């Protein structure tokens, strides 16, 4: 009898150890697959809608791009882009967006022709603007893109606005140098 109790205890310990091992494996696999939800500012995901109006829209079923033509206006929160033409690129295959299901399906917006951008007190002008949603970056290109705040301005060949970091990089080339007029009255740190 003593031997049978020891075998039963051994089998029970073996079963308990196996059950605990399975429970720990399932628990950690679930823990690793959880996508924590953070505020927009922490993870950079911005799910606010984009409202686009235009004279004409061209889209094709199954395509990953829609083009808006004529007096195009795109609004997102406090930002507005006006242009002659705007191409909106998006993910059509859900498998490509599985990494982050809460992220917008829009991947890139390319605006061309008389591009005007406004965000708060900041205004920008360019021949072409390319906005990528994954990193919240707006690149202004053309003959002489210009970024204006109040009476201050900066111009160059290419202006890159890093919206998440509130950072700007202005580049030049051999024909167009960076030019800036900085008015002390236009204090970018001042909030009204």
For each residue, the residues with C-beta under 8 A, 3 or more apart:
1: 4 5
2: 5 6
3: 6 7
4: 1 7 8
5: 1 2 8 9
6: 2 3 9 10
7: 3 4 10 11
8: 4 5 11 12
9: 5 6 12 13
10: 6 7 13 14
11: 7 8 14 15
12: 8 9 15 16
13: 9 10 16 17
14: 10 11 17 18
15: 11 12 18 19
16: 12 13 19 20
17: 13 14 20 21
18: 14 15 21 22
19: 15 16 22 23
20: 16 17 23 24
21: 17 18 24 25
22: 18 19 25 26
23: 19 20 26 27
24: 20 21 27 28
25: 21 22 28 29
26: 22 23 29 30
27: 23 24 30 31
28: 24 25 31 32
29: 25 26 32 33
30: 26 27 33 34
31: 27 28 34
32: 28 29
33: 29 30
34: 30 31
35: 100 101 102
36:
37: 102
38: 42 43
39: 42 43
40: 43 44 45 46 47
41:
42: 38 39
43: 38 39 40
44: 40 135 136 164
45: 40 100 102 103
46: 40 104 133 136
47: 40 102 103 104
48: 76 77
49: 76
50: 74 75 76 106 109
51: 74 75 76
52: 68 72 73 74 75 86 88
53: 71 72 73
54: 57 68 69 70 71 72 73 86
55: 69 70 71
56: 68 69 70
57: 54 66 67 68 69
58: 66 67 69
59: 63 66 67
60: 63
61:
62: 92
63: 59 60 66 92
64: 89 90 91 92
65: 87 88 89 90
66: 57 58 59 63 87 88 90
67: 57 58 59 85 86 87 88
68: 52 54 56 57 72 85 86 87 88
69: 54 55 56 57 58 72 84 85
70: 54 55 56 84 85
71: 53 54 55 82 84
72: 52 53 54 68 69 81 82 83 84 85 86 111
73: 52 53 54 80 81 82
74: 50 51 52 80 81 86 109 111
75: 50 51 52 79 80
76: 48 49 50 51 79
77: 48
78: 119 120
79: 75 76 117 118 119
80: 73 74 75 117 118 119
81: 72 73 74 86 109 111 115 116 117 129 131
82: 71 72 73 114 115 116 117
83: 72 86 111 112 113 114 115 116 129
84: 69 70 71 72 112 113 114
85: 67 68 69 70 72 111 112 113
86: 52 54 67 68 72 74 81 83 109 110 111 112
87: 65 66 67 68 109 110
88: 52 65 66 67 68 106 108 109
89: 64 65 106 107 108 109 110
90: 64 65 66 105 106 107
91: 64 94 96 97 105 107
92: 62 63 64
93: 96 97
94: 91 97 98
95: 98
96: 91 93
97: 91 93 94 100 101 103 105
98: 94 95 101
99: 103
100: 35 45 97 103
101: 35 97 98
102: 35 37 45 47
103: 45 47 97 99 100 133 134
104: 46 47 133
105: 90 91 97
106: 50 88 89 90 109 133
107: 89 90 91 132 133 134
108: 88 89 130 131 132 133
109: 50 74 81 86 87 88 89 106 129 130 131 133
110: 86 87 89 128 129 130 131
111: 72 74 81 83 85 86 115 128 129 130 131
112: 83 84 85 86 115 127 128 129
113: 83 84 85 127
114: 82 83 84 127
115: 81 82 83 111 112 124 125 126 127 128 129 140 142
116: 81 82 83 123 124 125
117: 79 80 81 82 123 124 125 126 129 138 140
118: 79 80 122 123 124
119: 78 79 80 122 163
120: 78
121: 149 150
122: 118 119 147 148 149
123: 116 117 118 147 148 149
124: 115 116 117 118 129 138 140 145 146 147 148 159 161
125: 115 116 117 140 145 146 148
126: 115 117 129 140 141 142 145 146 159
127: 112 113 114 115 141 142 143 145
128: 110 111 112 115 140 141 142
129: 81 83 109 110 111 112 115 117 124 126 138 139 140 141
130: 108 109 110 111 138 139 141
131: 81 108 109 110 111 137 138 139
132: 107 108 135 136 137
133: 46 103 104 106 107 108 109 136
134: 103 107
135: 44 132 162 164
136: 44 46 132 133 162 163 164
137: 131 132 160 161 162 163
138: 117 124 129 130 131 160 161 163
139: 129 130 131 158 159 160 161
140: 115 117 124 125 126 128 129 145 147 158 159 160 161
141: 126 127 128 129 130 145 157 158
142: 115 126 127 128 145
143: 127
144: 155 176
145: 124 125 126 127 140 141 142 155 156 157 158 159
146: 124 125 126 153 154 155 159
147: 122 123 124 140 153 154 155 159 161 168 170
148: 122 123 124 125 152 153
149: 121 122 123 152 153 186 188
150: 121 183 185 186
151: 181 183 185 186
152: 148 149 180 181 182 183 186
153: 146 147 148 149 180 181
154: 146 147 159 168 170 178 179 180 181
155: 144 145 146 147 159 170 178 179 180
156: 145 159 170 171 172 176 177 178 179
157: 141 145 171 172 173 175 176
158: 139 140 141 145 170 171
159: 124 126 139 140 145 146 147 154 155 156 168 169 170 171
160: 137 138 139 140 168 169 170 171
161: 124 137 138 139 140 147 167 168
162: 135 136 137 165 166 167 168 169
163: 119 136 137 138 166
164: 44 135 136
165: 162
166: 162 163
167: 161 162
168: 147 154 159 160 161 162
169: 159 160 162
170: 147 154 155 156 158 159 160 178 180
171: 156 157 158 159 160 178
172: 156 157 176 177 178
173: 157 176
174:
175: 157
176: 144 156 157 172 173
177: 156 172
178: 154 155 156 170 171 172
179: 154 155 156
180: 152 153 154 155 170
181: 151 152 153 154
182: 152 186
183: 150 151 152 186
184: 187
185: 150 151
186: 149 150 151 152 182 183
187: 184 190
188: 149
189:
190: 187
191:
192:
